[in-house]
Amino acid sequence: VQLEQSGGGLVQPGGSLRLSCAASGFAVSENFLTWVRQAPGKGLEWVSVIYPDGKTYYADSMEGRFTISRDNSKNTFYLQMNSLRVEDTAVYFCARGLSNYIYWGQGTLVTVSS
Amino acid sequence: EIVLTQSPGTLSLSPGERATLSCRASQSVNSVYLAWYQQKPDQPPRLLIYGASSRATGIPDRFSASGSGTDFTLTISRLEPEDFAVYYCQQYGGSPPGGTFGQGTKLEIK
């Protein structure tokens, strides 16, 4: 099982960015898929999850701005981030599971700054 | 939302010593839904404990955990050099589905 992240980078406040998490060794369509973030020097913060049945959930501060999705044909899931704020600056991790995350991506840094 | 408070914020110990880390919840947590993670710099977290007391695959038996209700504890019986890291507790199973993390305890070499 591997999770390979891409995307991320520097974006201005109000801008958009899409993170990708390519899975191998398991089918994204059959698993809970999660995003967790970590602001510089800070702790972990749960961001979003997509269920195998397609239901999606978000942390309150991301609701309406972030969208989690998946592409079963590419075995990849995504985090579309819109209306980005300075406080969204963080390393974003993808993970397999609803909880008890054994498998993680390597993390990708998103910097929101003018 | 359940708030998890970890203590101490920083714990300074020497290799070979025993470490006791605390995680206190603002309301009762089903122990089935309490996990502990270890994180080293520039790495994703590593699952240590799930279900409040079950070691994840490959985790040495010097790591143990217990607790119920609002008070949970992670114990490292004899610290090895590789154990110095930041430790997080997580509760889940309610709303939001991914739950919440504690703010972390940094275990540093004395």
Interface residues (C-beta under 8 A of the other chain):
Chain A: T34 V36 G43 L44 E45 W46 V47 S48 V49 Y57 Y58 A59 D60 F93 A95 L98 S99 N100 Y101 I102 W104 G105 Q106 G107
Chain B: Y33 A35 Y37 Q39 P44 P45 L47 Y50 A56 T57 Y88 Q90 Y92 G93 P96 P97 G98 G99 T100 F101 G102 Q103 G104
